[in-house]
Amino acid sequence: MFSTSREVTDRFGADFAAAIADASVGEWVGPVPSIYGAHLVRIEARQAPYRPGLDEVRDAVERELKAEGRDRARERFYRSLRGDYEVVLPERLSRPAS
């Protein structure tokens, strides 16, 4: 399984990720506690992180920016609609007046 340190932290917790961060390649470490219990861990390989260039991610960035713009426009539209209506929650309708 290939995982970044962020993925390991997200899946198993920060303490687990810190405990295996300096583990030697090819050696077993553990038991290492995580949010799921205790594990025996063996790091099979380490690879330096790769940061792609803008040309490699340009299409994805453009898609995300467009989607974000659509989300903001949709939220503005919904907010403008809310101003035209009065919202009454059902539990307030059934309560006797004090």
NUFIVO-215195 format. One line per 4 residues: number of its first residue (from 1); their letters; for each residue x, y, z of N, C-alpha, C. Coordinates in steps of 0.05 Angstrom, whole numbers, padded with zeros to 5 digits. Each point is the difference from the previous one (the first is absolute). Layout:
// NUFIVO-215195
NUM) A) X,Y,Z,X,Y,Z,X,Y,Z; ...
// end
This chain:
// NUFIVO-215195
1) MFST) 00017,-00023,00000,-00017,00023,00000,00018,00025,00000; -00006,00019,-00017,00015,00024,-00001,-00016,00022,00013; 00012,00014,00019,-00014,00021,00015,00019,00023,00005; -00011,00024,00000,00015,00023,00008,-00002,00002,00031
5) SREV) 00018,00016,00012,-00002,00003,00029,-00026,00013,00008; -00012,00017,-00016,-00026,00012,00006,-00022,-00022,-00001; 00002,-00018,-00019,-00020,-00021,-00001,00002,-00018,00024; 00024,-00007,00008,00004,-00016,00024,-00011,00014,00024
9) TDRF) 00005,00025,00003,-00011,00016,00023,-00030,00000,-00001; -00012,00005,-00023,-00029,00000,-00003,-00012,-00027,00007; 00012,-00021,-00008,-00011,-00027,00003,00004,-00011,00028; 00024,00004,00012,00008,-00014,00024,00005,00019,00024
13) GADF) 00001,00026,-00005,00005,00019,00022,00029,00011,00000; 00003,00023,00012,00026,00014,00000,00021,-00015,00016; -00008,-00013,00023,00020,-00015,00016,00011,-00023,-00016; -00017,-00014,-00014,00008,-00023,-00016,00020,00010,-00022
17) AAAI) -00007,00021,-00014,00017,00010,-00021,00027,00009,00011; 00000,00013,00023,00026,00008,00012,00016,-00024,00008; -00013,-00021,00010,00015,-00024,00009,00014,-00015,-00022; -00012,00001,-00025,00013,-00014,-00022,00016,00018,-00018
21) ADAS) 00001,00026,00005,00014,00019,-00017,00029,-00007,-00004; 00013,-00009,00021,00029,-00005,-00001,00006,-00030,-00002; -00020,-00016,-00005,00004,-00029,-00002,00019,-00006,-00023; 00017,-00019,00004,00019,-00008,-00021,-00014,-00017,-00021
25) VGEW) 00008,00003,-00025,-00011,-00016,-00022,00008,-00029,00004; -00020,-00017,-00003,00004,-00029,00002,-00001,-00012,00028; -00003,00016,00020,-00001,-00010,00028,-00028,00003,00011; -00007,-00019,00017,-00026,00001,00014,00001,00019,00023
29) VGPV) -00021,00015,00004,-00003,00018,00023,-00026,-00006,00014; 00000,00001,00026,-00025,-00003,00014,00002,-00018,00024; -00022,-00002,00013,-00027,00009,-00008,-00002,00031,00001; -00013,00011,-00020,-00004,00029,-00002,-00030,00005,00004
33) PSIY) -00007,00015,00021,-00029,00006,00004,-00011,00020,-00021; -00025,-00005,-00007,-00014,00019,-00018,-00028,00002,00010; -00017,00015,-00014,-00028,00003,00007,-00015,-00027,-00003; 00012,-00019,-00014,-00013,-00026,-00004,00011,-00022,00018
37) GAHL) 00021,00005,00015,00013,-00021,00016,00030,00001,-00004; 00012,-00023,00005,00029,-00002,-00003,00008,-00014,-00026; 00022,00008,-00012,00008,-00010,-00026,00030,-00007,00000; 00007,-00020,-00015,00028,-00004,-00007,00003,00011,-00028
41) VRIE) 00021,00017,-00004,00003,00015,-00025,00027,-00006,-00012; 00000,-00004,-00026,00025,-00003,-00015,00000,00019,-00023; 00019,00018,00000,00003,00019,-00022,00015,-00014,-00022; -00012,-00003,-00023,00014,-00015,-00022,00017,00018,-00017
45) ARQA) -00007,00026,-00002,00015,00019,-00016,-00008,00028,00007; 00018,00019,-00004,-00006,00028,00003,00006,00014,-00026; -00016,00019,-00007,00003,00015,-00024,-00002,00029,00006; 00017,00016,-00012,-00001,00029,00004,-00026,00010,-00012
49) PYRP) -00012,00020,00013,-00025,00011,-00011,00004,00012,-00027; -00020,-00001,-00016,00001,00011,-00027,-00019,00023,-00002; 00009,00023,-00009,-00017,00023,-00004,-00002,00005,-00030; -00024,-00004,-00011,-00003,00003,-00029,00001,00030,-00007
53) GLDE) 00008,00005,-00025,00001,00027,-00010,-00029,00010,-00008; -00003,00025,-00003,-00026,00012,-00007,-00011,-00013,-00025; 00017,-00005,-00020,-00010,-00011,-00025,-00014,-00027,00005; 00009,-00015,00020,-00011,-00026,00006,-00026,00001,00015
57) VRDA) -00005,00022,00014,-00025,00002,00016,-00018,00022,-00010; 00007,00014,-00021,-00016,00023,-00009,-00029,-00007,-00004; -00006,-00022,-00014,-00028,-00007,-00006,-00016,-00004,00026; 00012,-00014,00019,-00013,-00006,00026,-00005,00026,00015
61) VERE) 00020,00018,00000,-00003,00026,00014,-00022,00016,-00012; -00002,00001,-00027,-00021,00015,-00013,-00027,-00012,00006; -00003,-00026,00001,-00025,-00013,00007,-00009,00007,00028; 00020,-00001,00019,-00006,00007,00027,-00009,00029,00004
65) LKAE) 00014,00018,-00014,-00007,00028,00002,-00028,00005,-00011; -00007,-00013,-00023,-00026,00004,-00011,-00022,-00012,00019; 00006,-00023,00011,-00020,-00012,00018,-00004,00018,00025; 00022,00011,00010,-00002,00017,00023,-00016,00025,-00006
69) GRDR) 00004,00011,-00024,-00016,00023,-00009,-00030,-00006,-00002; -00006,-00024,-00011,-00028,-00009,-00002,-00012,-00003,00028; 00015,-00012,00019,-00009,-00004,00027,-00006,00027,00013; 00018,00019,-00003,-00005,00027,00012,-00024,00013,-00012
73) ARER) -00003,-00002,-00027,-00024,00013,-00013,-00025,-00014,00010; 00000,-00026,00002,-00024,-00014,00009,-00007,00008,00029; 00020,00003,00017,-00005,00008,00028,-00012,00029,00001; 00011,00018,-00017,-00011,00027,-00001,-00029,00000,-00009
77) FYRS) -00006,-00017,-00020,-00027,-00002,-00010,-00019,-00010,00022; 00008,-00021,00014,-00017,-00011,00022,-00004,00020,00022; 00021,00015,00007,-00003,00021,00020,-00020,00021,-00009; 00001,00008,-00025,-00018,00020,-00010,-00029,-00011,00000
81) LRGD) -00004,-00025,-00005,-00027,-00012,00002,-00011,00000,00028; 00018,-00006,00020,-00009,-00001,00028,-00012,00027,00009; 00009,00022,-00011,-00010,00026,00008,-00029,00004,-00008; -00010,-00017,-00019,-00028,00003,-00009,-00020,-00017,00016
85) YEVV) 00010,-00016,00019,-00017,-00018,00015,00004,00002,00030; -00021,-00007,00014,00002,-00002,00029,00000,-00030,00007; 00020,-00009,00014,00002,-00028,00007,-00010,-00004,00028; -00020,-00018,00003,-00011,-00006,00026,00005,-00030,00005
89) LPER) 00014,-00006,00022,00007,-00028,00006,-00024,-00014,00012; -00005,-00026,-00006,-00024,-00014,00009,-00003,00000,00030; 00022,-00002,00016,-00003,00000,00029,-00010,00026,00011; 00004,00021,-00014,-00011,00026,00009,-00029,00003,-00006
93) LSRP) -00011,-00015,-00019,-00028,00001,-00007,-00016,-00015,00021; 00011,-00021,00012,-00016,-00016,00019,00003,00009,00029; 00017,00018,00006,00003,00010,00028,-00022,00019,00007; -00012,-00003,00024,-00020,00020,00009,00013,00026,00006
97) AS) -00013,00022,-00005,00010,00027,00005,00003,00003,00030; 00022,00013,00009,00004,00005,00028,-00010,00027,00009
// end
